[in-house]
Structure formats: C-alpha cells, structure tokens
Amino acid sequence: MQSIFDRVDVELYRAEVQRPRYTDEELAKSLGVTVGEVRERRSRLAAMRLLEQVEHDAWIARSPHAAADALLADEEEEIERRRRDVSRRREELLALTADYLDARRLRSSTGLVEVLHGVETVRVTVTELAALCTRGVDAMVPGGAQSEAAVRAALPVDQALLDRGVALRSLFLESARSHPATNRYLKELSRAGGQVRTSTLLPTRMLLYDGETAVVPLNAQDTAQGAVVVHDRPLVNLLSDLFNLYWAQARPPESTASDGERPNELERAILRLMAAGQLDEAISRQIGLSVRTTRRIISDLAARLGANSRFQAGVRAVARGWIG
C-alpha cells in the first residue's frame, strides 16, 4: 500500500523531532525545497496530528501513536458503535430462526411441490436450502460450459458448505472439461474436498439437499423460467436414485478414457446418438457442445473409421466394438 507521506514529509518530521527550533529557512535549505513548501508540508503534518504549534514560530513533534490516538479516536469510536449496532441487529434477526425453520417444516409437510417463477426467486430459495443443509448436496449440471460469473459465484458457496462438513457431489457433462473456466472450477472444487464426476449425458439439471428436498427446472431448455422445489419423499427418493445411477456410471475428471485410436466416452456417446438417427443439432444439445464442435468431432471419427457417410461410420464403429 502506498504511503501518504513522501520522502520530504518524512525528513521534515524527523527534523522537527530532532530539533524543534529549526527555522523555516534552515529546513528549506536542508530539505532542498522552498520555504513555502516547508510551511505547506508542516500544515499537512499538523493536520495529521504529527506536529503541534505551541508558539507563533515554534512546533513540537508528537509520536505516531499519540497522533493516531488523537486523529482516529472519534472514527474508532464510531466504528465500535456501528459494530455493536450490527451485532444487535444480527441477534434480533437470528432470534427468528426457530420460527423460520418451524414454518419451513410446516410448508414442506403441507405443500409437496413448490413452483418458483424467475431466476431471482430460485436463487434466493437455493441459497436458503444450502444454508439449512447439514449432510449433503448433490448437483447434476448438464449444459457443458458454465459462465465465468457462475463459476466465480459457485466456489465460495461450495467452500462454505464444505467448511460446515456438508458433503458435495457434483455431476457435470464430459464436455465441461474442454471449457477452461469450468474445468478449473472442477479441479478447485475437487481440491477443496468436493467429489466431482463427469458423464457423457445427463438428463436434467438437479439439486438435492440432504436427500429430503430436490430442485429441478420448470423447463430444462430455459432454466430462467423458474424451478420446482420437491418435498414429496417418494418423488425425492426417485430423483435421488436417478442421480445415484448416473453417479455410478460417471468418472472422475482426472481419469483417462482414450486408448490410442479408440474413442473416449464423449466420442462413444456421439456415436451412439448418431446410430440412433440423431442429427448434429440434437446431438450438440445433449452433450453440451456447439454444433460446430460436434461436427468437428463427427468428422474426426469418420476419418478414423475410414467412413464416407454417417451410416458407414455407424456400421464400422459397431464392427470395431466401439459401440454395442
């Protein structure tokens, strides 16, 4: 941090400490500045309570500790007053915790499903659920690359959960590893203690809290529309089983799937979708990559298979055992 005092200020202060009766002219000559500048700098030091005028032409220097006490006492008192005020208001707010939790439990038992409209409503609810969570959060995140803003916002929340001893399991698409920011997030989350796996296909976005509450989008193609909060235990159990099924089939992002010319998991998924008759646009949506990238991968697969058409690529992929 840059000091508010430059070399001349410091030398002037030292001179006043050493010999209080220096004249302005003597100080100006010693410091290599004008008399006017000496007076200007002395006034600035006086404003900082480092110098005090005792006579018309006599000054005494005060210690930095004394200056700090004199200058900052009022500010420190105000900060302490505000700290006490903030603490009091926090206690008043936290006093409502028991009522809030009781009301949440009643809402969960009487309303098996809540519909949330709009991104902000979903954000507030998810934040509340994370704050109340005590055992574990499971996240299924399709869509491939996540935005830089989403990644920056997610890490502090994840770290706070982990610091409280909450277990985190996160499922991402395999294609997320090709996006620098998302791949960096996966690694940082893993280093922080979260469990991370990737899968070639994921059915929907999903959040599970303590195995008791689930959040899924109203519209998987447009998550901005809102979400559904599920409290119904059988339905939550079903969603939890679905997550565990995909989790068991997924792999840690550090593991390797390529074997020479053999396809990796992402390429196998593309081949299976091609064999099912899916067009490039539909394939790209399901695996979370752009159409351009998807077509590049398809072209590379066709070249490795020596195929001149999608049909021929499918036949040769089956013959080589690349797909069943």
C-alpha positions in Angstrom: 0.0 0.0 0.0 1.4 3.4 -1.0 2.2 5.7 2.0 0.5 9.1 2.3 3.9 10.5 3.2 6.7 11.1 0.7 10.5 11.4 1.4 10.3 15.1 2.1 7.4 14.7 4.6 9.4 12.1 6.5 12.6 14.2 6.5 10.7 17.2 7.7 9.1 15.2 10.5 12.4 13.7 11.5 14.0 17.2 11.6 11.1 18.5 13.9 11.6 15.6 16.2 15.4 16.1 16.3 15.5 19.9 16.7 12.1 21.7 17.3 13.7 25.2 16.9 14.7 24.9 13.2 13.7 28.0 11.3 11.7 27.7 8.1 14.7 28.8 6.1 17.0 26.2 7.7 14.5 23.5 7.0 14.1 24.6 3.4 17.8 24.6 2.8 18.3 21.2 4.5 15.4 19.6 2.6 16.1 21.2 -0.8 12.7 22.8 -1.1 11.2 26.3 -0.8 10.1 28.0 2.4 6.5 28.0 1.1 6.7 24.2 0.6 8.1 23.7 4.1 5.1 25.6 5.6 2.6 23.7 3.4 4.1 20.3 4.4 4.2 21.3 8.0 0.5 22.2 7.9 -0.3 18.8 6.4 1.7 17.0 9.2 -0.2 19.2 11.7 -3.5 18.1 10.2 -2.4 14.5 10.8 -1.6 15.4 14.4 2.1 14.7 14.0 3.1 18.3 14.7 1.5 20.8 17.1 2.2 24.6 17.1 3.0 25.8 20.6 4.1 29.3 19.8 3.9 31.5 16.7 7.1 30.1 15.3 7.6 27.0 17.5 6.4 23.5 16.8 6.7 20.2 18.6 6.5 16.7 17.2 4.2 14.1 18.6 4.8 10.4 18.4 2.9 8.4 15.7 1.0 6.6 18.5 -0.2 9.8 20.0 -1.1 11.2 16.6 -3.1 8.1 15.7 -5.0 8.3 19.1 -5.8 11.9 18.6 -6.7 11.7 14.9 -8.6 8.3 14.9 -10.2 8.1 18.3 -13.5 9.5 17.0 -13.5 7.3 14.0 -12.7 4.2 16.0 -15.4 5.0 18.5 -17.9 5.4 15.6 -16.7 2.0 14.1 -17.2 0.4 17.5 -20.6 1.9 17.9 -21.6 0.6 14.4 -20.2 -2.8 15.2 -22.3 -3.0 18.3 -25.4 -1.9 16.3 -24.7 -4.5 13.6 -24.3 -7.2 16.3 -27.6 -6.2 18.0 -29.5 -6.3 14.7 -27.9 -9.6 13.8 -29.1 -11.1 17.1 -32.6 -9.7 16.5 -32.7 -11.3 13.1 -31.3 -14.6 14.3 -33.9 -14.7 17.0 -36.4 -15.5 14.3 -34.5 -18.7 13.2 -36.7 -21.1 15.2 -39.9 -19.6 13.8 -38.5 -19.7 10.2 -37.4 -23.3 10.5 -40.8 -24.3 12.0 -42.7 -22.5 9.2 -40.4 -24.2 6.6 -41.2 -27.6 8.0 -44.9 -26.9 8.0 -44.7 -25.7 4.4 -42.8 -28.8 3.4 -45.3 -31.1 5.0 -48.4 -29.3 3.6 -47.0 -28.4 0.2 -45.3 -31.4 -1.5 -44.3 -29.2 -4.5 -43.5 -25.5 -4.8 -43.3 -23.7 -8.1 -40.8 -20.8 -8.3 -41.0 -18.3 -11.0 -38.0 -16.3 -12.2 -34.2 -16.6 -11.7 -34.1 -14.4 -8.6 -36.8 -16.4 -6.7 -34.9 -19.6 -7.5 -31.6 -18.0 -6.4 -33.0 -17.0 -3.0 -34.6 -20.3 -2.4 -31.5 -22.3 -3.3 -29.4 -20.1 -1.0 -31.8 -20.8 1.8 -31.8 -24.6 1.2 -28.0 -24.5 1.2 -27.9 -22.6 4.4 -30.2 -25.2 6.1 -28.4 -28.2 4.6 -26.5 -30.3 7.2 -25.4 -33.5 5.5 -25.0 -33.4 1.7 -25.8 -31.6 -1.5 -25.9 -33.5 -4.9 -25.8 -31.4 -8.0 -26.4 -32.6 -11.6 -25.3 -29.9 -14.1 -25.9 -30.5 -17.8 -25.2 -28.0 -20.4 -21.4 -28.2 -20.7 -19.5 -25.0 -20.2 -20.6 -22.8 -17.3 -20.2 -19.0 -17.4 -17.3 -17.3 -15.7 -19.7 -15.4 -13.5 -21.4 -18.7 -12.4 -18.1 -20.3 -11.7 -16.9 -17.3 -9.6 -20.2 -17.3 -7.6 -20.2 -21.0 -7.0 -16.8 -21.6 -5.4 -17.4 -19.5 -2.2 -20.8 -21.2 -1.7 -19.3 -24.6 -2.1 -16.4 -23.8 0.2 -18.8 -22.6 2.9 -20.7 -25.9 2.7 -17.6 -28.0 2.9 -16.3 -25.9 5.8 -19.5 -26.9 7.7 -18.9 -30.5 7.0 -21.5 -30.8 4.2 -20.6 -33.4 1.6 -20.8 -32.2 -2.0 -21.2 -34.4 -5.1 -21.3 -32.7 -8.5 -22.0 -34.3 -11.8 -21.0 -32.4 -15.0 -21.1 -33.3 -18.7 -17.8 -34.7 -20.1 -17.7 -31.7 -22.5 -17.3 -29.3 -19.5 -13.7 -30.4 -19.3 -12.9 -28.8 -22.6 -14.0 -25.4 -21.2 -11.1 -23.7 -19.3 -13.1 -21.9 -16.7 -15.4 -24.9 -16.0 -12.5 -27.3 -15.9 -10.7 -25.1 -13.5 -13.8 -25.0 -11.3 -14.0 -28.8 -11.3 -10.4 -29.0 -10.2 -10.7 -26.4 -7.5 -13.9 -28.0 -6.1 -12.1 -31.4 -6.0 -9.1 -29.9 -4.2 -11.4 -28.2 -1.7 -12.9 -31.6 -0.8 -15.9 -31.9 -3.1 -16.5 -35.0 -5.2 -16.7 -34.4 -8.9 -17.5 -36.7 -11.8 -18.3 -36.3 -15.4 -20.8 -38.1 -17.7 -21.4 -38.1 -21.4 -25.1 -37.5 -21.0 -27.2 -36.0 -18.2 -31.0 -35.9 -18.2 -31.7 -32.7 -16.4 -30.4 -30.0 -14.0 -31.0 -31.1 -10.4 -30.1 -30.2 -6.9 -30.7 -32.5 -3.9 -30.4 -31.3 -0.3 -29.9 -33.9 2.5 -31.8 -36.4 0.4 -35.0 -34.6 1.5 -35.6 -31.7 -0.9 -35.0 -31.5 -4.7 -34.9 -28.6 -7.1 -35.4 -29.2 -10.8 -36.1 -26.6 -13.6 -39.6 -25.9 -14.8 -38.2 -26.0 -18.4 -35.0 -27.9 -19.0 -34.4 -25.8 -22.2 -35.0 -22.5 -20.5 -34.0 -22.5 -16.8 -34.7 -18.8 -16.5 -38.4 -19.6 -16.4 -38.1 -20.9 -12.8 -37.9 -24.2 -10.9 -39.9 -26.7 -8.9 -39.0 -27.5 -5.3 -40.0 -31.0 -4.4 -40.7 -32.1 -0.8 -42.6 -35.3 -1.6 -40.5 -38.0 -0.1 -41.2 -40.8 -2.7 -40.5 -38.3 -5.6 -37.3 -37.1 -3.9 -36.2 -40.7 -3.4 -36.8 -41.3 -7.1 -34.7 -38.3 -8.1 -32.0 -39.3 -5.7 -31.9 -42.8 -7.2 -31.6 -41.2 -10.7 -28.7 -39.1 -9.5 -27.0 -42.2 -7.9 -27.5 -44.2 -11.2 -25.7 -41.5 -13.2 -23.1 -41.0 -10.5 -22.2 -44.7 -10.5 -21.7 -44.6 -14.3 -19.7 -41.4 -14.3 -16.0 -41.0 -13.8 -13.6 -38.6 -12.1 -12.4 -35.8 -14.4 -8.8 -36.8 -13.9 -9.2 -40.3 -15.3 -8.4 -41.0 -18.9 -10.8 -42.6 -21.4 -8.8 -42.6 -24.6 -6.9 -45.7 -25.8 -4.9 -44.9 -28.9 -7.4 -44.6 -31.8 -10.3 -45.9 -29.7 -13.0 -43.3 -28.9 -13.2 -41.7 -25.5 -16.5 -41.6 -23.5 -17.7 -38.4 -25.2 -17.0 -39.8 -28.7 -18.8 -43.0 -27.8 -21.8 -41.0 -26.8 -21.8 -39.2 -30.1 -21.5 -42.4 -32.0 -24.5 -43.9 -30.1 -26.6 -40.8 -30.8 -25.6 -41.0 -34.5 -26.6 -44.7 -34.6 -29.9 -43.7 -33.1 -30.5 -41.3 -36.0 -29.9 -38.1 -34.1 -29.0 -35.0 -36.2 -26.0 -32.9 -35.4 -28.1 -30.1 -33.8 -29.8 -32.6 -31.5 -26.5 -34.3 -30.6 -24.9 -31.0 -29.7 -27.7 -30.0 -27.3 -27.5 -33.3 -25.5 -23.7 -33.4 -25.0 -23.4 -29.7 -24.2 -21.1 -28.7 -27.1 -21.6 -26.3 -30.0 -22.9 -27.6 -33.3 -19.5 -26.6 -34.9 -17.5 -28.6 -32.3 -19.9 -31.6 -32.6 -19.4 -31.7 -36.4 -15.7 -31.5 -36.0 -15.7 -34.5 -33.7 -18.0 -36.4 -36.0 -15.7 -35.6 -38.9 -12.7 -36.8 -36.9 -14.5 -40.0 -36.0 -15.4 -40.7 -39.6 -11.8 -40.1 -40.7 -10.5 -42.6 -38.0 -13.1 -45.1 -39.1 -12.4 -44.5 -42.8 -16.1 -43.9 -43.4 -17.6 -41.8 -46.1 -21.1 -41.4 -44.6 -22.7 -41.4 -41.2 -24.3 -44.8 -41.9 -20.9 -46.3 -42.8 -19.4 -44.7 -39.7 -22.0 -46.4 -37.5 -21.5 -49.8 -39.2 -17.7 -49.7 -38.7 -18.0 -48.4 -35.1 -20.1 -51.4 -34.3 -17.8 -53.8 -36.1 -14.8 -52.4 -34.2 -16.6 -52.8 -30.9 -16.6 -49.0 -30.3 -20.3 -49.1 -29.6 -22.7 -52.0 -28.8 
